[in-house]
Amino acid sequence: MASDNRQLEALYKALLSAFPTEGELDRMLRFGMAVNLPEIASGNLSNQVFAVVRFAEARGLIPALVESALAASPNNAALRALPDYRTPATGTPAASSPRPAVSVDPVALRNVIQRAYGLEELQLLCADVQARCQARGHDVRLSIDDIGGTTKPVRVLNLIEFLDRRRLLDVLVETVREQRPGSL
């Protein structure tokens, strides 16, 4: 999904209306997405819902979040009024434009990035990959802070998973191969 702030705000408001307590929000996330609310958000309900939306956006999980929310609260009008997040803004089904498969071992890729990039260089790598994605017409916001994780290995893993879910792992591989020749 393209990061359209109006759509994200509508999702935020819909989640607040559908899950008016922390317990209800936590149950929907746990049973629908196998995510524990306390691990990704704290504070009041409004802040928790905002953190959930950011968490899902950063990981490409907005469609799964909407699907889980609708399954847990199928009669909520605000949720039912949300756009179909399964298709991009062009209206073309996401599955109709698959990216080529990358023939690189994700574990090897993770190990190479961990060894070849410092923490600050990871932020630069994200900026470079984001620029390449945007040059190819993919509206992807890529930041180490948004990807999440408290350690470098987890951040690298989250980066790889984030791009793999969007079928953009080839852009990361291409960038790493260019910046660190012979590493992959």
BELJO-V394722 format. One record per backbone hydrogen bond with DSSP energy under -1.0 kcal/mol. CO is the residue of the C=O (numbers start at 0). NH is the residue of the N-H. If there is no record, write none. Layout:
BEGIN
co/nh
CO/NH
CO/NH
END
This chain:
BEGIN
co/nh
1/3
3/7
4/8
5/9
6/10
7/11
8/12
9/13
10/14
11/15
12/16
13/17
14/18
20/24
21/25
22/26
23/27
24/28
25/29
26/30
27/31
28/32
28/34
35/38
36/39
36/40
43/47
44/48
45/49
46/50
47/51
48/52
49/53
50/54
51/55
52/56
53/57
54/58
55/60
56/59
60/64
61/65
62/66
63/67
64/68
65/69
66/70
67/71
68/72
72/75
75/79
76/80
78/81
83/86
87/90
91/87
92/95
93/96
101/103
104/108
105/109
106/110
107/111
108/112
109/113
110/114
111/115
112/116
117/121
118/122
119/123
120/124
121/125
122/126
123/127
124/128
125/129
126/130
127/131
128/132
129/133
130/134
131/135
132/137
133/136
137/139
142/146
143/147
150/154
151/155
152/156
153/157
154/158
155/159
156/160
157/161
158/162
159/163
160/164
162/167
163/166
167/170
167/171
168/172
169/173
170/174
171/175
172/176
173/177
174/178
175/179
179/182
END
